[in-house]
Amino acid sequence: SRQLASHMPSRSEQILVAWMNAQLAGHDDAQWFVRDMRHAVGDGRVLLKLLDRMQPGCCVTSSTSLSSAQSNAKLVLDVCQEHFGLNVPGMSSTDIVSGNAKYVGKLVSHMMWYQCTRSLVSRRLETTTTTSKLAEKTVLQWSNDRVKRYKKWLSTHRDSMAGNEPKLKLSTTIKSFRDKHLNDSLLF
């Protein structure tokens, strides 16, 4: 299987890395900045930190720095299954340690989907009655808030990136689902 060692990350990998960094925003320690998937996931610590950000307390991340990469990777898969119901058929902890592009990409995509869906549902419950549908305005506000948060984080961490900034063009604020910045169905 193809490894994540390619020099030019794919568009989907860039988006996953941007999502990971947005989730890790707020941690002042530069160790939580993801430059590329291959280097980020090998020891499992970044994935564990992401899971803990998604549901605080679901895994003990403080003790993982001394754990082996294989143990951390196994813990990632266990937490994904037990706490989030996320499963990538055929994936093993070895796929995380080796940076298997197919499986790691799917796992992080599942995590991103879960977090985005949870955020939208939470936003709906805050702004509407439980029987009404999620309004377009609410989704647009949520999307713009996420991009704004990521832009702010990115501007404060440019120095620590040392020329490894993501090659994403962040759009301006979108006003509707027909906005020209969404022509490729990606907000970035």
Solvent accessible surface area in square Angstrom, and as a share of the most:
residue,aa,sasa,rsa
1,S,108,0.69
2,R,149,0.54
3,Q,71,0.31
4,L,13,0.06
5,A,49,0.38
6,S,52,0.33
7,H,179,0.80
8,M,142,0.63
9,P,45,0.28
10,S,52,0.33
11,R,94,0.34
12,S,71,0.46
13,E,12,0.06
14,Q,25,0.11
15,I,20,0.10
16,L,12,0.06
17,V,10,0.06
18,A,0,0.00
19,W,17,0.06
20,M,0,0.00
21,N,1,0.00
22,A,8,0.07
23,Q,8,0.04
24,L,2,0.01
25,A,8,0.06
26,G,65,0.63
27,H,46,0.20
28,D,139,0.72
29,D,77,0.40
30,A,53,0.41
31,Q,83,0.37
32,W,28,0.10
33,F,16,0.06
34,V,2,0.01
35,R,107,0.39
36,D,38,0.20
37,M,1,0.00
38,R,100,0.36
39,H,123,0.55
40,A,10,0.08
41,V,0,0.00
42,G,18,0.18
43,D,57,0.30
44,G,0,0.00
45,R,57,0.21
46,V,13,0.08
47,L,0,0.00
48,L,1,0.00
49,K,28,0.12
50,L,0,0.00
51,L,0,0.00
52,D,29,0.15
53,R,78,0.28
54,M,0,0.00
55,Q,63,0.28
56,P,111,0.70
57,G,67,0.64
58,C,11,0.06
59,C,10,0.06
60,V,99,0.57
61,T,27,0.16
62,S,98,0.63
63,S,67,0.43
64,T,5,0.03
65,S,63,0.41
66,L,171,0.85
67,S,47,0.31
68,S,65,0.42
69,A,32,0.25
70,Q,82,0.36
71,S,62,0.40
72,N,2,0.01
73,A,0,0.00
74,K,116,0.49
75,L,62,0.31
76,V,0,0.00
77,L,38,0.19
78,D,50,0.26
79,V,6,0.04
80,C,1,0.00
81,Q,93,0.41
82,E,134,0.60
83,H,78,0.35
84,F,17,0.07
85,G,56,0.54
86,L,15,0.08
87,N,95,0.48
88,V,8,0.04
89,P,108,0.68
90,G,67,0.65
91,M,23,0.10
92,S,51,0.33
93,S,17,0.11
94,T,79,0.46
95,D,19,0.10
96,I,0,0.00
97,V,55,0.31
98,S,59,0.38
99,G,1,0.01
100,N,10,0.05
101,A,12,0.09
102,K,110,0.47
103,Y,40,0.15
104,V,0,0.00
105,G,15,0.15
106,K,96,0.41
107,L,2,0.01
108,V,0,0.00
109,S,45,0.29
110,H,68,0.31
111,M,0,0.00
112,M,47,0.21
113,W,158,0.55
114,Y,51,0.19
115,Q,21,0.09
116,C,38,0.23
117,T,52,0.30
118,R,94,0.34
119,S,24,0.16
120,L,37,0.19
121,V,70,0.40
122,S,50,0.32
123,R,44,0.16
124,R,59,0.22
125,L,91,0.45
126,E,129,0.58
127,T,79,0.46
128,T,41,0.24
129,T,93,0.54
130,T,94,0.55
131,T,129,0.75
132,S,47,0.30
133,K,179,0.76
134,L,56,0.28
135,A,46,0.36
136,E,81,0.36
137,K,161,0.68
138,T,11,0.06
139,V,29,0.17
140,L,15,0.08
141,Q,95,0.42
142,W,32,0.11
143,S,16,0.10
144,N,28,0.14
145,D,57,0.29
146,R,56,0.20
147,V,12,0.07
148,K,145,0.61
149,R,87,0.32
150,Y,2,0.01
151,K,79,0.34
152,K,145,0.62
153,W,17,0.06
154,L,10,0.05
155,S,72,0.47
156,T,93,0.54
157,H,28,0.13
158,R,112,0.41
159,D,139,0.72
160,S,37,0.24
161,M,0,0.00
162,A,81,0.62
163,G,58,0.56
164,N,71,0.37
165,E,58,0.26
166,P,28,0.18
167,K,146,0.62
168,L,24,0.12
169,K,161,0.68
170,L,38,0.19
171,S,6,0.04
172,T,85,0.50
173,T,85,0.49
174,I,6,0.03
175,K,165,0.70
176,S,39,0.25
177,F,104,0.43
178,R,224,0.82
179,D,27,0.14
180,K,148,0.63
181,H,53,0.24
182,L,34,0.17
183,N,130,0.67
184,D,78,0.40
185,S,95,0.61
186,L,54,0.27
187,L,30,0.15
188,F,45,0.19
